[in-house]
Amino acid sequence: MLKSVVAVASDHGGFDLKLAIVKYLEDLGCEVLDLGTNSLDSVDYPEFANLMATAIKDGRCERGILFCGTGIGISIAANRHRHIRAANCHNVTEARLCRAHNNANVLALGGRTIGLEVAMDCVRVFLQTEFEGGRHARRIAKMSD
Ligand code: RB5
């Protein structure tokens, strides 16, 4: 998993954390698809959530990481797309369980709410953890009908 393409996107509130996580992903050996934003200028997070949804739908990446000030707005926007399961995580346990139980394909992090060390741990565990399937697959299927 760590070798595949990981997409990242943020608004201005998540921009600094996105930059730091791009470097971390590269250190882990990931190929990074950066969908913006590219500065601290104010932008609207739904646009970047939509870019992520399109990249996953097109098969340009399997998983993505979104960033805004809290991770809340951009995860709500991403979850408007039926094929996206975005999880706003604040610790490594949530990052593990959103993969193992919810088969989350997008991790959402808050640039203003969590520190870099926690964010890096969330990213690593999100990418390393496989979906458990079984009863969890049945529940996810009920959200896709
Ligand atoms: C932008 O100021 C901020 O509202 C946004 O990054 C995010 O936190 C929204 O959920």
Backbone and ligand atoms as CSV (ligand in chain L), in Angstrom:
chain,resi,resn,atom,element,x,y,z
A,1,MET,N,N,0.827,-1.216,0.000
A,1,MET,CA,C,0.000,0.000,0.000
A,1,MET,C,C,0.854,1.257,0.000
A,2,LEU,N,N,1.940,1.232,0.753
A,2,LEU,CA,C,2.742,2.447,0.836
A,2,LEU,C,C,3.396,2.807,-0.488
A,3,LYS,N,N,3.419,1.853,-1.416
A,3,LYS,CA,C,4.070,2.132,-2.703
A,3,LYS,C,C,3.107,2.770,-3.714
A,4,SER,N,N,1.803,2.702,-3.470
A,4,SER,CA,C,0.868,3.183,-4.480
A,4,SER,C,C,0.696,4.698,-4.404
A,5,VAL,N,N,-0.056,5.228,-5.370
A,5,VAL,CA,C,-0.262,6.678,-5.421
A,5,VAL,C,C,-1.231,7.105,-4.323
A,6,VAL,N,N,-0.863,8.139,-3.609
A,6,VAL,CA,C,-1.739,8.730,-2.599
A,6,VAL,C,C,-2.003,10.177,-3.011
A,7,ALA,N,N,-3.284,10.538,-3.142
A,7,ALA,CA,C,-3.631,11.917,-3.492
A,7,ALA,C,C,-3.794,12.744,-2.228
A,8,VAL,N,N,-3.456,14.009,-2.304
A,8,VAL,CA,C,-3.659,14.942,-1.205
A,8,VAL,C,C,-4.332,16.197,-1.746
A,9,ALA,N,N,-5.168,16.818,-0.921
A,9,ALA,CA,C,-5.789,18.092,-1.292
A,9,ALA,C,C,-6.174,18.823,-0.021
A,10,SER,N,N,-6.151,20.142,-0.085
A,10,SER,CA,C,-6.473,20.947,1.101
A,10,SER,C,C,-7.058,22.284,0.694
A,11,ASP,N,N,-7.648,22.954,1.671
A,11,ASP,CA,C,-7.900,24.383,1.524
A,11,ASP,C,C,-6.759,25.118,2.230
A,12,HIS,N,N,-6.913,26.422,2.407
A,12,HIS,CA,C,-5.856,27.211,3.045
A,12,HIS,C,C,-5.645,26.799,4.502
A,13,GLY,N,N,-6.732,26.377,5.179
A,13,GLY,CA,C,-6.622,25.995,6.592
A,13,GLY,C,C,-5.819,24.734,6.813
A,14,GLY,N,N,-5.721,23.910,5.786
A,14,GLY,CA,C,-4.957,22.674,5.893
A,14,GLY,C,C,-3.666,22.685,5.104
A,15,PHE,N,N,-3.367,23.829,4.498
A,15,PHE,CA,C,-2.237,23.881,3.560
A,15,PHE,C,C,-0.894,23.530,4.208
A,16,ASP,N,N,-0.601,24.109,5.351
A,16,ASP,CA,C,0.705,23.849,5.983
A,16,ASP,C,C,0.843,22.378,6.381
A,17,LEU,N,N,-0.232,21.806,6.906
A,17,LEU,CA,C,-0.157,20.390,7.283
A,17,LEU,C,C,-0.022,19.515,6.038
A,18,LYS,N,N,-0.719,19.885,4.958
A,18,LYS,CA,C,-0.574,19.127,3.707
A,18,LYS,C,C,0.885,19.106,3.246
A,19,LEU,N,N,1.542,20.267,3.277
A,19,LEU,CA,C,2.944,20.331,2.848
A,19,LEU,C,C,3.812,19.371,3.670
A,20,ALA,N,N,3.612,19.378,4.973
A,20,ALA,CA,C,4.417,18.525,5.853
A,20,ALA,C,C,4.112,17.050,5.588
A,21,ILE,N,N,2.862,16.728,5.325
A,21,ILE,CA,C,2.488,15.335,5.093
A,21,ILE,C,C,2.956,14.866,3.712
A,22,VAL,N,N,2.995,15.744,2.742
A,22,VAL,CA,C,3.549,15.360,1.429
A,22,VAL,C,C,4.996,14.887,1.610
A,23,LYS,N,N,5.760,15.630,2.382
A,23,LYS,CA,C,7.157,15.228,2.628
A,23,LYS,C,C,7.196,13.878,3.348
A,24,TYR,N,N,6.325,13.702,4.330
A,24,TYR,CA,C,6.284,12.429,5.071
A,24,TYR,C,C,5.921,11.271,4.136
A,25,LEU,N,N,4.944,11.490,3.274
A,25,LEU,CA,C,4.540,10.438,2.326
A,25,LEU,C,C,5.703,10.073,1.404
A,26,GLU,N,N,6.415,11.069,0.941
A,26,GLU,CA,C,7.566,10.800,0.065
A,26,GLU,C,C,8.642,10.030,0.817
A,27,ASP,N,N,8.853,10.367,2.075
A,27,ASP,CA,C,9.824,9.632,2.895
A,27,ASP,C,C,9.395,8.172,3.075
A,28,LEU,N,N,8.064,7.937,3.091
A,28,LEU,CA,C,7.553,6.565,3.221
A,28,LEU,C,C,7.645,5.794,1.903
A,29,GLY,N,N,7.975,6.501,0.819
A,29,GLY,CA,C,8.088,5.835,-0.479
A,29,GLY,C,C,6.834,5.905,-1.329
A,30,CYS,N,N,5.895,6.762,-0.945
A,30,CYS,CA,C,4.656,6.911,-1.715
A,30,CYS,C,C,4.878,7.856,-2.885
A,31,GLU,N,N,4.119,7.601,-3.954
A,31,GLU,CA,C,4.008,8.582,-5.025
A,31,GLU,C,C,2.829,9.474,-4.661
A,32,VAL,N,N,3.049,10.792,-4.677
A,32,VAL,CA,C,2.022,11.727,-4.215
A,32,VAL,C,C,1.410,12.479,-5.399
A,33,LEU,N,N,0.091,12.495,-5.451
A,33,LEU,CA,C,-0.648,13.302,-6.425
A,33,LEU,C,C,-1.230,14.486,-5.654
A,34,ASP,N,N,-0.651,15.668,-5.836
A,34,ASP,CA,C,-1.071,16.850,-5.086
A,34,ASP,C,C,-2.091,17.640,-5.900
A,35,LEU,N,N,-3.319,17.685,-5.414
A,35,LEU,CA,C,-4.425,18.322,-6.138
A,35,LEU,C,C,-4.643,19.770,-5.691
A,36,GLY,N,N,-3.715,20.331,-4.900
A,36,GLY,CA,C,-3.848,21.700,-4.418
A,36,GLY,C,C,-4.534,21.757,-3.067
A,37,THR,N,N,-4.741,22.907,-2.554
A,37,THR,CA,C,-4.397,24.213,-3.020
A,37,THR,C,C,-2.887,24.424,-2.898
A,38,ASN,N,N,-2.410,25.497,-3.511
A,38,ASN,CA,C,-0.964,25.681,-3.575
A,38,ASN,C,C,-0.455,26.916,-2.850
A,39,SER,N,N,-1.301,27.520,-2.022
A,39,SER,CA,C,-0.855,28.681,-1.251
A,39,SER,C,C,-1.796,28.861,-0.054
A,40,LEU,N,N,-1.499,29.862,0.748
A,40,LEU,CA,C,-2.347,30.171,1.915
A,40,LEU,C,C,-3.512,31.092,1.561
A,41,ASP,N,N,-3.645,31.439,0.299
A,41,ASP,CA,C,-4.787,32.278,-0.113
A,41,ASP,C,C,-6.099,31.553,0.163
A,42,SER,N,N,-7.102,32.288,0.589
A,42,SER,CA,C,-8.379,31.692,0.960
A,42,SER,C,C,-9.082,31.062,-0.243
A,43,VAL,N,N,-9.501,29.808,-0.054
A,43,VAL,CA,C,-10.208,29.052,-1.102
A,43,VAL,C,C,-11.378,28.322,-0.429
A,44,ASP,N,N,-12.202,27.678,-1.239
A,44,ASP,CA,C,-13.388,26.981,-0.732
A,44,ASP,C,C,-13.144,25.474,-0.725
A,45,TYR,N,N,-13.193,24.871,0.469
A,45,TYR,CA,C,-12.824,23.449,0.593
A,45,TYR,C,C,-13.651,22.482,-0.257
A,46,PRO,N,N,-14.956,22.761,-0.570
A,46,PRO,CA,C,-15.663,21.766,-1.400
A,46,PRO,C,C,-14.997,21.527,-2.757
A,47,GLU,N,N,-14.369,22.562,-3.305
A,47,GLU,CA,C,-13.727,22.385,-4.611
A,47,GLU,C,C,-12.609,21.346,-4.534
A,48,PHE,N,N,-11.912,21.307,-3.422
A,48,PHE,CA,C,-10.784,20.374,-3.296
A,48,PHE,C,C,-11.266,18.980,-2.916
A,49,ALA,N,N,-12.363,18.918,-2.194
A,49,ALA,CA,C,-12.988,17.616,-1.945
A,49,ALA,C,C,-13.471,17.017,-3.260
A,50,ASN,N,N,-14.031,17.861,-4.128
A,50,ASN,CA,C,-14.513,17.364,-5.423
A,50,ASN,C,C,-13.361,16.880,-6.304
A,51,LEU,N,N,-12.244,17.587,-6.265
A,51,LEU,CA,C,-11.073,17.138,-7.043
A,51,LEU,C,C,-10.608,15.769,-6.557
A,52,MET,N,N,-10.633,15.557,-5.253
A,52,MET,CA,C,-10.243,14.252,-4.694
A,52,MET,C,C,-11.214,13.163,-5.154
A,53,ALA,N,N,-12.507,13.454,-5.086
A,53,ALA,CA,C,-13.515,12.460,-5.492
A,53,ALA,C,C,-13.317,12.073,-6.956
A,54,THR,N,N,-13.009,13.041,-7.788
A,54,THR,CA,C,-12.792,12.755,-9.212
A,54,THR,C,C,-11.526,11.921,-9.413
A,55,ALA,N,N,-10.473,12.241,-8.700
A,55,ALA,CA,C,-9.207,11.491,-8.853
A,55,ALA,C,C,-9.395,10.028,-8.469
A,56,ILE,N,N,-10.171,9.779,-7.420
A,56,ILE,CA,C,-10.417,8.393,-7.002
A,56,ILE,C,C,-11.329,7.699,-8.008
A,57,LYS,N,N,-12.348,8.388,-8.466
A,57,LYS,CA,C,-13.265,7.794,-9.461
A,57,LYS,C,C,-12.525,7.449,-10.743
A,58,ASP,N,N,-11.614,8.316,-11.166
A,58,ASP,CA,C,-10.852,8.089,-12.404
A,58,ASP,C,C,-9.775,7.027,-12.251
A,59,GLY,N,N,-9.528,6.576,-11.035
A,59,GLY,CA,C,-8.495,5.566,-10.821
A,59,GLY,C,C,-7.089,6.128,-10.779
A,60,ARG,N,N,-6.973,7.464,-10.625
A,60,ARG,CA,C,-5.619,8.045,-10.531
A,60,ARG,C,C,-4.994,7.762,-9.182
A,61,CYS,N,N,-5.804,7.403,-8.198
A,61,CYS,CA,C,-5.309,7.003,-6.883
A,61,CYS,C,C,-6.382,6.129,-6.252
A,62,GLU,N,N,-5.960,5.355,-5.266
A,62,GLU,CA,C,-6.902,4.487,-4.555
A,62,GLU,C,C,-7.346,5.157,-3.248
A,63,ARG,N,N,-6.398,5.839,-2.634
A,63,ARG,CA,C,-6.694,6.503,-1.361
A,63,ARG,C,C,-6.205,7.944,-1.389
A,64,GLY,N,N,-6.846,8.763,-0.541
A,64,GLY,CA,C,-6.463,10.158,-0.496
A,64,GLY,C,C,-6.485,10.693,0.918
A,65,ILE,N,N,-5.855,11.838,1.065
A,65,ILE,CA,C,-5.838,12.530,2.355
A,65,ILE,C,C,-6.254,13.979,2.115
A,66,LEU,N,N,-7.282,14.405,2.841
A,66,LEU,CA,C,-7.795,15.764,2.732
A,66,LEU,C,C,-7.457,16.547,3.991
A,67,PHE,N,N,-7.289,17.841,3.836
A,67,PHE,CA,C,-6.937,18.726,4.949
A,67,PHE,C,C,-7.761,20.002,4.852
A,68,CYS,N,N,-8.330,20.420,5.964
A,68,CYS,CA,C,-8.838,21.794,6.082
A,68,CYS,C,C,-8.538,22.228,7.508
A,69,GLY,N,N,-9.140,23.296,7.976
A,69,GLY,CA,C,-8.815,23.758,9.324
A,69,GLY,C,C,-9.101,22.709,10.370
A,70,THR,N,N,-10.250,22.071,10.255
A,70,THR,CA,C,-10.674,21.061,11.227
A,70,THR,C,C,-10.727,19.646,10.653
A,71,GLY,N,N,-10.740,19.533,9.343
A,71,GLY,CA,C,-11.008,18.241,8.691
A,71,GLY,C,C,-12.499,17.970,8.559
A,72,ILE,N,N,-13.311,18.822,9.145
A,72,ILE,CA,C,-14.757,18.580,9.156
A,72,ILE,C,C,-15.400,18.976,7.827
A,73,GLY,N,N,-15.228,20.236,7.436
A,73,GLY,CA,C,-15.902,20.700,6.218
A,73,GLY,C,C,-15.520,19.896,4.999
A,74,ILE,N,N,-14.235,19.615,4.863
A,74,ILE,CA,C,-13.767,18.930,3.657
A,74,ILE,C,C,-14.191,17.459,3.663
A,75,SER,N,N,-14.355,16.860,4.852
A,75,SER,CA,C,-14.847,15.473,4.887
A,75,SER,C,C,-16.342,15.424,4.592
A,76,ILE,N,N,-17.097,16.405,5.086
A,76,ILE,CA,C,-18.529,16.464,4.754
A,76,ILE,C,C,-18.697,16.600,3.241
A,77,ALA,N,N,-17.922,17.499,2.651
A,77,ALA,CA,C,-18.026,17.709,1.194
A,77,ALA,C,C,-17.653,16.440,0.432
A,78,ALA,N,N,-16.588,15.774,0.854
A,78,ALA,CA,C,-16.148,14.557,0.153
A,78,ALA,C,C,-17.196,13.459,0.259
A,79,ASN,N,N,-17.840,13.382,1.414
A,79,ASN,CA,C,-18.821,12.306,1.624
A,79,ASN,C,C,-20.127,12.522,0.871
A,80,ARG,N,N,-20.272,13.647,0.191
A,80,ARG,CA,C,-21.420,13.838,-0.706
A,80,ARG,C,C,-21.315,12.922,-1.926
A,81,HIS,N,N,-20.111,12.450,-2.189
A,81,HIS,CA,C,-19.879,11.553,-3.342
A,81,HIS,C,C,-20.064,10.112,-2.867
A,82,ARG,N,N,-20.882,9.346,-3.607
A,82,ARG,CA,C,-21.251,7.997,-3.142
A,82,ARG,C,C,-20.064,7.055,-3.005
A,83,HIS,N,N,-19.039,7.241,-3.813
A,83,HIS,CA,C,-17.904,6.316,-3.779
A,83,HIS,C,C,-16.852,6.712,-2.740
A,84,ILE,N,N,-17.089,7.795,-2.040
A,84,ILE,CA,C,-16.115,8.262,-1.036
A,84,ILE,C,C,-16.593,7.897,0.369
A,85,ARG,N,N,-15.673,7.339,1.128
A,85,ARG,CA,C,-15.878,7.149,2.568
A,85,ARG,C,C,-14.728,7.880,3.260
A,86,ALA,N,N,-15.002,9.126,3.645
A,86,ALA,CA,C,-13.974,9.977,4.251
A,86,ALA,C,C,-14.143,9.991,5.766
A,87,ALA,N,N,-13.046,9.797,6.477
A,87,ALA,CA,C,-13.066,9.765,7.940
A,87,ALA,C,C,-12.186,10.887,8.491
A,88,ASN,N,N,-12.800,11.728,9.289
A,88,ASN,CA,C,-12.080,12.807,9.969
A,88,ASN,C,C,-11.493,12.228,11.263
A,89,CYS,N,N,-10.205,12.033,11.288
A,89,CYS,CA,C,-9.553,11.341,12.409
A,89,CYS,C,C,-8.677,12.289,13.229
A,90,HIS,N,N,-8.610,11.966,14.524
A,90,HIS,CA,C,-7.829,12.791,15.453
A,90,HIS,C,C,-6.789,11.990,16.211
A,91,ASN,N,N,-6.781,10.675,15.982
A,91,ASN,CA,C,-5.812,9.820,16.675
A,91,ASN,C,C,-5.619,8.541,15.868
A,92,VAL,N,N,-4.617,7.780,16.274
A,92,VAL,CA,C,-4.223,6.619,15.491
A,92,VAL,C,C,-5.263,5.490,15.574
A,93,THR,N,N,-6.002,5.448,16.655
A,93,THR,CA,C,-7.044,4.418,16.773
A,93,THR,C,C,-8.151,4.657,15.749
A,94,GLU,N,N,-8.574,5.907,15.623
A,94,GLU,CA,C,-9.590,6.224,14.619
A,94,GLU,C,C,-9.059,5.941,13.215
A,95,ALA,N,N,-7.790,6.255,12.981
A,95,ALA,CA,C,-7.210,6.012,11.650
A,95,ALA,C,C,-7.162,4.513,11.332
A,96,ARG,N,N,-6.900,3.694,12.333
A,96,ARG,CA,C,-6.878,2.234,12.135
A,96,ARG,C,C,-8.289,1.699,11.907
A,97,LEU,N,N,-9.211,2.117,12.749
A,97,LEU,CA,C,-10.571,1.555,12.666
A,97,LEU,C,C,-11.348,2.063,11.457
A,98,CYS,N,N,-11.036,3.252,10.978
A,98,CYS,CA,C,-11.749,3.722,9.775
A,98,CYS,C,C,-11.357,2.886,8.567
A,99,ARG,N,N,-10.199,2.296,8.594
A,99,ARG,CA,C,-9.797,1.364,7.533
A,99,ARG,C,C,-10.356,-0.028,7.822
A,100,ALA,N,N,-10.116,-0.539,9.009
A,100,ALA,CA,C,-10.468,-1.928,9.330
A,100,ALA,C,C,-11.973,-2.154,9.298
A,101,HIS,N,N,-12.758,-1.198,9.749
A,101,HIS,CA,C,-14.209,-1.389,9.865
A,101,HIS,C,C,-15.011,-0.647,8.804
A,102,ASN,N,N,-14.536,0.513,8.385
A,102,ASN,CA,C,-15.329,1.349,7.468
A,102,ASN,C,C,-14.774,1.384,6.047
A,103,ASN,N,N,-13.651,0.739,5.827
A,103,ASN,CA,C,-12.991,0.747,4.515
A,103,ASN,C,C,-12.896,2.166,3.969
A,104,ALA,N,N,-12.542,3.102,4.837
A,104,ALA,CA,C,-12.411,4.504,4.415
A,104,ALA,C,C,-11.372,4.606,3.304
A,105,ASN,N,N,-11.721,5.338,2.258
A,105,ASN,CA,C,-10.725,5.560,1.204
A,105,ASN,C,C,-10.123,6.959,1.271
A,106,VAL,N,N,-10.638,7.779,2.183
A,106,VAL,CA,C,-10.084,9.124,2.369
A,106,VAL,C,C,-9.942,9.398,3.870
A,107,LEU,N,N,-8.775,9.889,4.232
A,107,LEU,CA,C,-8.495,10.349,5.594
A,107,LEU,C,C,-8.590,11.869,5.581
A,108,ALA,N,N,-9.314,12.448,6.529
A,108,ALA,CA,C,-9.414,13.908,6.623
A,108,ALA,C,C,-8.788,14.377,7.928
A,109,LEU,N,N,-7.895,15.343,7.833
A,109,LEU,CA,C,-7.150,15.835,8.997
A,109,LEU,C,C,-7.317,17.346,9.138
A,110,GLY,N,N,-7.296,17.808,10.367
A,110,GLY,CA,C,-7.447,19.228,10.649
A,110,GLY,C,C,-6.116,19.903,10.899
A,111,GLY,N,N,-5.772,20.838,10.042
A,111,GLY,CA,C,-4.504,21.548,10.185
A,111,GLY,C,C,-4.444,22.412,11.425
A,112,ARG,N,N,-5.630,22.788,11.949
A,112,ARG,CA,C,-5.662,23.658,13.125
A,112,ARG,C,C,-6.018,22.895,14.395
A,113,THR,N,N,-6.198,21.575,14.257
A,113,THR,CA,C,-6.701,20.831,15.422
A,113,THR,C,C,-5.805,19.686,15.884
A,114,ILE,N,N,-4.920,19.194,15.029
A,114,ILE,CA,C,-4.007,18.138,15.493
A,114,ILE,C,C,-2.571,18.513,15.151
A,115,GLY,N,N,-1.654,17.971,15.898
A,115,GLY,CA,C,-0.240,18.246,15.682
A,115,GLY,C,C,0.356,17.354,14.611
A,116,LEU,N,N,1.550,17.713,14.177
A,116,LEU,CA,C,2.188,16.989,13.078
A,116,LEU,C,C,2.493,15.538,13.431
A,117,GLU,N,N,2.946,15.277,14.654
A,117,GLU,CA,C,3.289,13.896,15.030
A,117,GLU,C,C,2.055,12.997,14.983
A,118,VAL,N,N,0.943,13.510,15.499
A,118,VAL,CA,C,-0.312,12.746,15.473
A,118,VAL,C,C,-0.754,12.547,14.026
A,119,ALA,N,N,-0.641,13.599,13.233
A,119,ALA,CA,C,-1.051,13.506,11.823
A,119,ALA,C,C,-0.216,12.453,11.090
A,120,MET,N,N,1.075,12.442,11.325
A,120,MET,CA,C,1.944,11.457,10.645
A,120,MET,C,C,1.574,10.037,11.054
A,121,ASP,N,N,1.311,9.834,12.328
A,121,ASP,CA,C,0.911,8.501,12.798
A,121,ASP,C,C,-0.407,8.085,12.156
A,122,CYS,N,N,-1.359,9.022,12.072
A,122,CYS,CA,C,-2.651,8.719,11.439
A,122,CYS,C,C,-2.451,8.320,9.980
A,123,VAL,N,N,-1.617,9.059,9.279
A,123,VAL,CA,C,-1.374,8.780,7.852
A,123,VAL,C,C,-0.759,7.395,7.671
A,124,ARG,N,N,0.266,7.101,8.446
A,124,ARG,CA,C,0.960,5.802,8.301
A,124,ARG,C,C,0.007,4.637,8.576
A,125,VAL,N,N,-0.740,4.741,9.642
A,125,VAL,CA,C,-1.659,3.651,10.002
A,125,VAL,C,C,-2.814,3.549,9.002
A,126,PHE,N,N,-3.299,4.686,8.543
A,126,PHE,CA,C,-4.361,4.686,7.517
A,126,PHE,C,C,-3.887,3.929,6.270
A,127,LEU,N,N,-2.656,4.140,5.878
A,127,LEU,CA,C,-2.147,3.489,4.661
A,127,LEU,C,C,-1.792,2.022,4.891
A,128,GLN,N,N,-1.436,1.672,6.107
A,128,GLN,CA,C,-0.988,0.296,6.371
A,128,GLN,C,C,-2.121,-0.665,6.695
A,129,THR,N,N,-3.251,-0.151,7.138
A,129,THR,CA,C,-4.308,-1.019,7.656
A,129,THR,C,C,-5.240,-1.482,6.548
A,130,GLU,N,N,-5.491,-2.788,6.515
A,130,GLU,CA,C,-6.402,-3.353,5.515
A,130,GLU,C,C,-7.819,-3.441,6.076
A,131,PHE,N,N,-8.784,-3.432,5.193
A,131,PHE,CA,C,-10.194,-3.599,5.541
A,131,PHE,C,C,-10.420,-5.039,5.998
A,132,GLU,N,N,-11.174,-5.217,7.064
A,132,GLU,CA,C,-11.413,-6.568,7.602
A,132,GLU,C,C,-12.507,-7.328,6.869
A,133,GLY,N,N,-13.361,-6.631,6.142
A,133,GLY,CA,C,-14.435,-7.296,5.397
A,133,GLY,C,C,-15.465,-7.919,6.334
A,134,GLY,N,N,-16.030,-9.064,5.916
A,134,GLY,CA,C,-17.006,-9.765,6.747
A,134,GLY,C,C,-18.225,-8.910,7.048
A,135,ARG,N,N,-18.598,-8.859,8.324
A,135,ARG,CA,C,-19.793,-8.097,8.712
A,135,ARG,C,C,-19.675,-6.627,8.341
A,136,HIS,N,N,-18.452,-6.118,8.285
A,136,HIS,CA,C,-18.265,-4.711,7.946
A,136,HIS,C,C,-18.587,-4.461,6.467
A,137,ALA,N,N,-18.305,-5.433,5.628
A,137,ALA,CA,C,-18.622,-5.295,4.197
A,137,ALA,C,C,-20.134,-5.210,4.005
A,138,ARG,N,N,-20.887,-6.000,4.760
A,138,ARG,CA,C,-22.351,-5.971,4.665
A,138,ARG,C,C,-22.875,-4.563,5.017
A,139,ARG,N,N,-22.305,-3.972,6.045
A,139,ARG,CA,C,-22.769,-2.647,6.476
A,139,ARG,C,C,-22.427,-1.578,5.440
A,140,ILE,N,N,-21.247,-1.702,4.869
A,140,ILE,CA,C,-20.853,-0.716,3.852
A,140,ILE,C,C,-21.723,-0.860,2.613
A,141,ALA,N,N,-22.058,-2.092,2.274
A,141,ALA,CA,C,-22.948,-2.314,1.116
A,141,ALA,C,C,-24.285,-1.620,1.334
A,142,LYS,N,N,-24.754,-1.566,2.545
A,142,LYS,CA,C,-26.043,-0.920,2.841
A,142,LYS,C,C,-25.978,0.602,2.645
A,143,MET,N,N,-24.770,1.153,2.641
A,143,MET,CA,C,-24.637,2.587,2.385
A,143,MET,C,C,-24.490,2.885,0.898
A,144,SER,N,N,-24.262,1.849,0.102
A,144,SER,CA,C,-24.000,2.050,-1.327
A,144,SER,C,C,-25.218,1.765,-2.179
A,145,ASP,N,N,-26.279,1.224,-1.575
A,145,ASP,CA,C,-27.477,0.881,-2.349
A,145,ASP,C,C,-28.137,2.126,-2.935
L,1,RB5,C1,C,-11.475,27.874,6.678
L,1,RB5,O1,O,-11.307,29.039,7.403
L,1,RB5,C2,C,-12.111,26.801,7.535
L,1,RB5,O2,O,-13.440,27.094,7.771
L,1,RB5,C3,C,-11.972,25.457,6.877
L,1,RB5,O3,O,-10.622,25.168,6.681
L,1,RB5,C4,C,-12.508,24.263,7.640
L,1,RB5,O4,O,-12.058,24.237,8.939
L,1,RB5,C5,C,-13.948,24.029,7.527
L,1,RB5,O5,O,-14.471,23.001,7.993
